[in-house]
Amino acid sequence: MCAEKSVLNAVLPAICRSQIEGNLPEAIEPLWYDTPEQMVDLAPRADIGWFDQQDKQPMIAAIRLARDLKWLNTAIAGLDFIPEDLLRRDGLIITNGAGISSFAVAEFAVMGMLNIAKGYRQIVQAQDRHEWLHYAAGTRELSGSRALLLGYGAIGKALERMLGGFGVECVPVRRSAASGALGPDEWQARLSEFDWVIAAVPSTPETAGMIGDKELRAMGSEAVLVNIARGDVVDQAALVDALTEKRIGGAFLDVTSPEPLPEDHPLWSLENAHISMHLSALSQNSMFDRAAQRFCDNAHRFCAGDDLVARYDPQRGY
């Protein structure tokens, strides 16, 4: 790839400069930005772009302005917010953040499950009231429970390892037949067997609304839904009904639809809904180190014409 042009301009976030500088192939010239405005100004010069922003609009604008872009890199796993025409640009290679935040997201899910199992919300509320409780707010045990893993990528596998340490039997859903796993056409009929139903799938047309009224009614009355995937994976109106009527035990929602959740949305007020505001991937201190290391490794692969790690397929959506 680098042989096609003597120098490739890479527009990169200055927050990762200390990890990247000095570790790139000579053929790649870094152009650093500190602000979204600087990033957008530099974008037309980009052969390689890493345009991550909390506000996605400048990111989209930068991709659109980078007309000579050959490689788009991001530490974000789900790219459903980027318009299709940009993702499917001819000749564009895309690498995403698949796996970079898997441990943090999995840890967050376990935290949510323990919070619900042990009634930690009620304990915090009692502390706020300066009240000494004389009873256990939650008496559920993770040990001996069963979890259905909808999604068996890096996050699903990390969850399986972590929950295994708590004595939770994890059953993944997989596209291909595997021992101990359920197929994509089998899990709906088995929902009543699980104490925890954990959504960790990518956001694609195939997964949108995969948990709806039918699936929620099939869950056990004490079962808890954990959504660390995307908000559109769950039919939220159906979920509100299920929680309001207490047909399921509760829900831990790191993601919602829309985001941010409107102030008057009924999910905020439901005692059996736990909303963590899409903070799971942010709850880590090594994300930039891992993302920068992967970028540098991929930069050498890119210049050598080798396959890149975590290459994103716009057709599959992950």
N, C-alpha and C positions, 0 to 999 in steps of 0.2 A: 504493500500500500504506500509506504513512504517513498518508494522509488519513483512513483508517479509525479512527485513534486519535491524539490530540494528541501523545502522547509514547510512544515504544516503548522498553522496557527491553532493553538488550543486555548479556548477561553475557559478559564478555570476559577473556582471560588478561592479567594485569598485565605479563607478560614483553614484551608488544607495546604497552604503554601509550604509550611515547615515540613510536612510529611512527603510532599511531592517534589519540591525543588531539589535538583541534583540526582533524581532517580528516574528521569525520563530519557528516552533515546535522543541522540543529538539532533535528529531530524524534526523533533517536535519543539516548537517555540511557545512557551506559556505566556498568555496574556491574562493578568490577574484582575479580578474585580472585587470590590468590597460592598457595593450597593447594587440593587436591581437596576438602577439607572445606568451605572457603568457597564453592567452586563449587557443590557439592551444596546448600548452604544457600540460595544465591541462585537456584538453578534454577527454583523455582516462580514467580518474578517475571519470568522471561525471555519476551519476545516474540521475541527474537533470541538465539541461543546459539552460543557457540564453546567447546566443552567438551573440547578435546583433552587427553589424559593418556597417559602411558606405560602405566600400569595402566588397562586398558579398563573395568574394572567401575565405578569412579566416573563415568566418562563415560556409560555406559549408564544408570546410576542417575539422573544429571542429566537426560538426555533424557526418561526416563520421568516424572520429577517436573515437567518443564516442560510442563504441560498446555495452556498458551496459546501454545506455540511456533509461530511462523509461518515462521521461517527458521532452519535449522540450517546453520552453517558449520563446516568443518573443513579443516585443512591435510593431512589424511590422504587418500590416493588410494583405497585399497581399504577398503570399509566392510562387508565380509562378516562382521565380528565383531558388528555391531549387529543385534539381533533384527528379523526381517521386519516385525512389527507396528508397530515404531517407525519404520522407514524408509518404510512405506506409509501413515502417518497422513494422513487426509484434509486436503488443503489445505497440507501442509507442503512448503516449498521447501528443497531440500538443495543446497549447493555443496560440492565436495570439493577436494582438493589436486592434482588432475590437472595435471601439467606443472610444478608448483612445484619438485619435486626431480629432474626429468628429467635435468639435466646431471650432478648428483652421482651418480645411480644409473648413468648411462651411463659416466661416468668410472670408477666402481668396477668395472663389468664389464670395461672395457678393461684396468684394472689386473690383474684376475684372469686375463685371457687372456695378458697379457704375463708374469705370474708363472709360469703353466704353460709357456708357450712357451720361456722362458729358464731354467726350473728354479730360480727364485729361492728356493723353499723349501729346496732342497739347499745353496744358497749361504749362507743364513742359518744353517742347521744347522752348516755348516763353520766359520762365524765363531764360533758358540757353542763349538765344539771347539778354537778357535784354530788351525785347519788351513788352510793356503794351498793352494787348489786349483790344479792344473796342467792342468785340462781344463774345457771349458764344460759346465755342468750341464744346460743345455738348448740345443738347436740349431735349434729350430723358428723359422721366420720368419713373421710376420704377412703381410708383403708377398707377394702372389700366392695367398693362401689365400681360401677362400670361406666366407661365413657366412650361415646361414638365420635370418632374423628372424621369429620367431613373435610377432606383435604389432607394429603399426606406428603406435602412438600417439606421444606426445611423446618417450617414452624410446626407442622404436624408431627414430624419425627422428633423434634426437640421436646414437644409436649409429651409424647409417648415415653421418652426417657425420664423426664421429670416426674410425671405422674406415676410411673412405675415405682419410683422411690417411695411414694406414699401408699403403695399397695393398691393402686387403681388399675383395673383391667381395661386396657385400651383396645378398641376394635376399629381399625381404619377402614375407610371406603376407598377402594382403588379401582382404576379403570381395568386393569388386568387381574386375572384370578391369582390369588396368593393365599397361602395358608394363614388362617386366622383373620382374614379380611373379608369384607362384603363387597359385592360388585355394585356398580352404579344403579342397577335396577332392583337391588335387594334391600337396601337400608330402610326404605320407607315402611316396609312391612315388619321391621324389627324394632321400631322406635320405642315401643313400650318396654323393651328389655333394658333400657339405659337410664342411669341416674343423671348423666351429663350428656348433652348434645352440643358438640363444639364445632362451630363453623370456622374453617381456616382455608377456605377455597379462594382462588383469584376471582375478580369480578369480570365475568364474561356474559354474553347473552345466554349461555347455557346454564349459568349459576344464578342469574337474576330471578328472585322470587322462589328459589328452590325450597325454602321453608315457608309454607303458607298455612292457611287455616287447616287443611287436611293433615299436614305433618304435625302441627301443634296439637290437634285433637288426638293424634295417635300417641303422643308422648304421655308418660305417666304423670299422675297428679302431683308428685313431689319432684319431678325431673326439672332440671335447670338448663336453659339455653344459654350458651356462651358464644357471642359473636365477636370474633377478632378478625373477620374477613373484610367485608364491605357492607354498608347499610342496606344496599339493594338486594343482598342475598336473602333477606328476611322481609316478608310482607308485614310492614310495620303496623298497619291498621289491624290485621289479624292478630298480631302479637299484643297490641294494646287490649284487644278484647279478651284474649286468653289470660293475660295478667289481671285484668279487672275482674274477671269472673273466677280467678284463681283456679283455672283448669290445669295450670302447670305451677311448679314450685317457685319459679322466678326466672330472671334473665340478667346476665351480666353482659352489658353492651359497651364495648370499646368503640364501636362504630354505629352510626345511625344514618338515616336518610330523611331529610337532608342534614348536612353539617355546615355550620353549627345547628344544633337542634333549636327551633324557635322557643322563646321563653314561655309561651303558652301551650307548648305541646304536652299532652297528658302523660307522657312517659316520665317527665320530671317529678310528678306528684305520686306516682305509684310506689308503695312501700316495697313491693317485690321486684322493682326494676332498679338496677344498679348501673349507672351511666358514668363511664370514665373518659369521655370526651376525646377519644382517639389519641390518647397520650402514650399508649403502649410502646410504640417505636421510639418515642422521645425519652423513655425512661432508661437511658443508658449513658455511659461516659466514654465509650470507645467506638461509637459509630463512625466518626470521621476518620479515625485511624484505620479501621477496617475498609472503609470506602476508598480512602486514598491508596492503601496498599493494593487493593483490587484494581484501581485505575492504573497505577504504575505497571503492574503485571500485565494488564491488558494492553497498555501502550506499547510495550515491547512485543507482544503478540501481534498487535495491529501492524507494526512496522515490518514484522517478519512474514506477514501474510498468513499467520496461523489463526485457528479458531479462537474466539474470545470467550471468556468465562461469563456466565449469566447473560447470554445473548437472548434478547427479547424477540418473540415471534408475534407480530401484530395480528396475524390471522387467528392464532389461538388465544391471544389476549394475555399471555404471560411468558 
